[in-house]
Amino acid sequence: MTPKPLNKIEDFCLKLFDLIGADENMANACVSSVMHGTRFGVDSHGVRLIPHYIKVLETGRLNKNPSINFKNLKLGSGLLDGDHSQGALPTYKAMDHAIEMAKKTGIAAVGITNSSHFGPTGAYTLYAAKKNMIALAFCNSDSFVRLYDGAERFHGTNPISMAVPSGEQDPWLFDMATSSVPFNRVELFRSLDQNLPQDVASDESGNSTQDPHIAEMLDPLGARFGFKGAGLGGISEIFSAVLTGMKLSPELLPMSGPDMTTPRELGAFVIAIDPEGFIGSYLFKEGMQRYLSLLRNSTAKQKSFVMAPGDREWQIARQRDKNGVVLDPVTSEQFKLLAERFGILSKFDLWSDHD
């Protein structure tokens, strides 16, 4: 397939939301978040999610026109009700509130209630880092990941992200699932008919497998030391579900159905830290530059240099800004079917093998 320009993919996704009558702010937030995934090479949480979001907006699981409300409970904390929106808009808004509070208190946190799947976690922390804030974000999700020595799904992939203004062009950016890979990555490997890496997924009995077609659950991060990944999954669970009063991962309806009408009641959690409340932004960025210089110039095992979190993603982003991206076959076909259904096939060409 020929690479397609990012702006054309974004325009197509926004058009789909418009055609189903979705709120413009929600559409912009959702598309912004998944375009982050596609641009930075996090394809499992990129635009391949758009057909799912369109489906659950139409079936009623997600609210097309949410009324999002924030309640400030203490000087540096509060809860934001997402009104069963697609998860991006509540999370961006929660981060906005955390940022504004942190400017006064130094550090602030917002719990998010009545949310849903929000795509790539790094979209929200990077958003804050570009506003000169250190930021963290967490979310729980329906059970996909077995516990260490477990033989059934328990935690969700329960991502954790942190982004930091670095004093350089690109913020330091860390974004991880607490499983070995997200389940969307397994589905991506299925669509490409490729074997999984070792120690990332298990069959129905909890035994690790490289066959994506029989993978029924994910392994916790860490393989033989998977108790560490399971513990990190618990951290995300406590912030996202326990502290917000939302459903625990084993209690959530599966993202893939079969019930596509009942809201899922996910929780999420964001933290913003203003360096001005500590050493100050100037000295903080100076320290980050010193840290990153030492890190990247440390001895590498091979001829390549050592990368900091986010370095690989920024390289991919620049390549894709310039050259576009090749959509995986399943996403390309789903986009084509949606375009045919909505009568916009002639306006967008994201599925053929030419520009």
PEZI-V884073 format. One record per pair of residues at least 4 apart in sequence whose ideal C-beta (glycine too) atoms are under 6 Angstrom apart, sorted by the first residue. I is the first residue (numbers start at 0). J is the second residue. D is the distance in Angstrom with one decimal. If there is no record, write none. Layout:
BEGIN
I;J;D, I;J;D
END
This chain:
BEGIN
0;325;4.9, 0;352;5.6, 1;352;5.4, 1;353;5.7, 1;354;5.9, 2;322;5.4, 2;323;3.5, 2;324;5.7, 2;325;5.1, 3;7;5.7, 3;8;5.7, 3;323;5.0, 3;349;5.2, 4;323;4.7, 8;46;5.8, 9;34;5.3, 11;347;4.7, 11;349;6.0, 12;30;4.7, 12;46;6.0, 12;49;5.1, 13;26;5.9, 13;30;5.4, 15;53;5.5, 16;21;4.2, 16;26;3.4, 18;341;4.9, 19;56;5.9, 19;57;5.8, 20;63;5.9, 21;25;5.8, 21;26;5.0, 21;56;5.8, 21;63;4.6, 22;64;4.6, 25;84;5.6, 25;88;4.7, 28;87;4.0, 28;88;3.9, 28;91;5.2, 29;85;4.8, 29;87;4.5, 30;34;5.9, 32;87;4.1, 32;118;4.1, 32;122;4.3, 33;45;5.4, 33;46;5.1, 33;48;5.4, 33;118;5.0, 34;38;5.7, 35;119;5.5, 35;122;3.8, 36;41;4.1, 36;44;4.1, 36;45;3.6, 36;119;4.0, 37;45;3.4, 37;46;4.9, 37;324;5.9, 38;316;5.0, 38;319;5.6, 39;312;4.2, 39;315;6.0, 39;316;5.2, 40;312;6.0, 40;315;3.8, 41;119;5.0, 43;181;5.1, 43;183;3.7, 43;184;4.3, 43;187;5.2, 44;118;5.1, 44;119;4.0, 47;330;4.2, 48;52;6.0, 50;333;4.2, 52;85;5.5, 55;60;4.0, 55;61;4.9, 55;259;5.6, 56;61;4.8, 56;63;5.4, 58;259;4.2, 58;260;5.4, 59;260;4.7, 60;259;5.3, 60;260;5.7, 61;85;5.2, 61;115;5.8, 62;82;5.6, 62;83;4.5, 62;84;5.5, 65;82;3.9, 65;84;3.7, 66;82;5.1, 67;81;5.9, 67;82;5.6, 67;89;5.7, 67;92;5.7, 68;80;4.8, 69;77;5.9, 69;79;4.6, 69;96;5.3, 70;77;5.5, 70;78;5.3, 71;77;4.3, 72;76;5.6, 72;77;4.9, 74;104;5.3, 75;100;5.1, 75;104;3.9, 75;107;4.0, 76;108;5.3, 77;109;5.4, 78;110;4.9, 78;112;5.9, 79;89;5.9, 79;93;4.5, 79;109;5.5, 79;111;5.2, 80;112;5.2, 80;113;5.4, 81;89;3.3, 81;111;5.8, 81;113;4.8, 81;114;4.0, 82;113;6.0, 83;113;5.3, 83;262;4.1, 84;88;5.2, 84;89;5.6, 85;115;5.8, 86;90;5.8, 86;114;4.5, 86;115;4.8, 86;116;5.6, 86;117;2.8, 87;117;5.3, 89;93;6.0, 89;111;5.2, 89;114;5.0, 90;117;5.1, 90;123;4.9, 90;267;5.7, 93;109;4.1, 93;111;5.0, 93;269;5.0, 94;123;5.3, 94;127;5.3, 94;269;4.9, 96;109;5.2, 97;101;6.0, 97;107;4.6, 97;109;4.7, 97;269;5.3, 97;271;3.8, 98;127;5.9, 98;130;5.9, 98;132;5.4, 98;271;4.7, 100;104;5.6, 100;107;3.5, 101;106;5.8, 101;107;4.1, 101;271;4.2, 101;273;4.4, 102;273;5.7, 105;273;5.7, 105;276;2.5, 106;272;4.8, 107;271;5.4, 108;270;4.6, 109;269;5.4, 110;242;5.6, 110;243;3.9, 110;268;5.3, 111;267;4.0, 112;243;5.2, 112;245;5.7, 113;264;5.9, 114;265;4.7, 114;267;5.3, 115;263;5.5, 115;265;5.5, 116;254;5.8, 120;136;5.0, 120;158;4.2, 120;160;3.8, 120;174;5.4, 121;125;5.6, 121;160;4.6, 121;172;5.8, 121;174;3.4, 123;136;4.7, 124;134;4.2, 124;136;5.1, 124;160;4.5, 124;161;5.9, 124;162;3.6, 125;162;4.8, 125;172;5.8, 127;132;4.3, 127;134;3.4, 127;271;5.6, 128;134;6.0, 128;162;3.8, 128;163;5.9, 128;164;5.1, 128;170;3.8, 131;164;5.2, 132;271;4.7, 133;163;5.1, 133;272;4.0, 134;162;5.4, 134;271;5.3, 135;161;4.9, 135;270;4.4, 136;160;4.9, 136;269;4.9, 137;159;5.7, 137;235;4.4, 137;238;4.5, 137;239;5.0, 137;268;4.6, 138;158;5.9, 138;239;5.3, 138;267;4.2, 139;155;5.0, 139;157;5.2, 139;235;5.9, 139;236;5.0, 139;239;4.1, 139;240;4.8, 139;248;5.1, 140;155;3.1, 140;156;5.7, 141;155;5.7, 141;251;4.0, 141;253;5.0, 141;254;5.7, 142;152;3.7, 142;153;5.6, 142;248;4.9, 142;249;5.0, 143;152;5.6, 143;155;5.8, 143;156;5.6, 143;182;4.6, 143;217;5.1, 144;154;4.7, 144;178;4.3, 144;217;4.5, 144;219;5.7, 145;149;4.0, 145;205;5.5, 145;216;5.0, 146;153;5.0, 146;229;5.0, 147;219;5.7, 147;225;4.3, 147;226;4.1, 147;229;4.7, 149;153;6.0, 150;205;3.3, 152;216;4.8, 154;232;3.8, 154;248;5.2, 155;248;4.3, 156;176;4.2, 156;178;4.7, 156;181;4.9, 157;177;4.7, 157;232;4.4, 157;235;3.7, 157;236;5.9, 158;176;5.1, 159;175;5.8, 159;235;5.6, 160;174;4.2, 161;173;4.8, 162;170;5.1, 162;172;4.9, 163;170;5.9, 163;171;4.2, 164;170;5.5, 165;170;5.4, 165;171;5.0, 165;287;4.6, 166;284;3.0, 166;287;5.5, 166;288;4.8, 169;313;4.7, 171;309;5.6, 172;309;3.2, 173;308;4.1, 176;181;4.6, 177;220;5.7, 177;228;5.3, 177;231;4.3, 177;232;3.9, 178;217;4.0, 179;199;3.8, 179;218;4.9, 179;220;5.3, 180;184;4.0, 180;199;4.8, 182;217;5.9, 185;200;5.7, 185;211;5.1, 185;214;5.2, 188;193;4.9, 188;195;5.5, 188;211;4.2, 189;211;4.5, 190;327;5.4, 190;329;3.9, 194;209;4.6, 195;199;5.4, 195;200;5.5, 195;209;4.7, 195;211;5.3, 198;207;5.5, 198;218;5.7, 198;222;4.1, 199;218;5.7, 200;214;3.8, 200;217;5.4, 201;205;5.0, 201;206;5.7, 201;207;5.3, 201;216;5.1, 201;218;5.8, 202;206;5.3, 202;208;4.8, 202;213;5.2, 202;215;5.7, 203;215;4.5, 208;213;5.8, 208;214;5.8, 219;225;3.9, 219;228;3.5, 219;229;4.4, 220;228;2.9, 221;225;4.4, 221;227;4.5, 221;228;4.4, 235;239;5.7, 236;240;5.5, 237;241;4.6, 238;242;5.5, 238;268;4.0, 239;266;4.3, 239;267;5.3, 239;268;5.1, 240;245;4.8, 240;247;5.1, 240;266;4.6, 243;266;3.8, 245;264;5.5, 245;266;3.2, 246;250;4.1, 246;251;5.0, 246;264;5.0, 251;263;5.6, 252;258;5.6, 252;263;5.1, 274;280;4.6, 274;283;3.9, 275;279;5.8, 275;280;5.6, 278;282;4.6, 278;283;5.2, 291;307;5.5, 294;307;5.4, 295;304;5.8, 295;305;5.8, 297;305;5.3, 299;303;5.9, 299;304;5.5, 299;305;5.1, 306;310;3.9, 306;311;5.8, 309;313;5.8, 318;322;5.7, 319;324;5.0, 326;330;4.8, 326;331;4.4, 331;350;4.6, 334;349;5.4, 335;350;4.1, 338;343;5.1, 338;344;4.5, 338;347;5.8, 339;344;5.2, 343;347;6.0
END
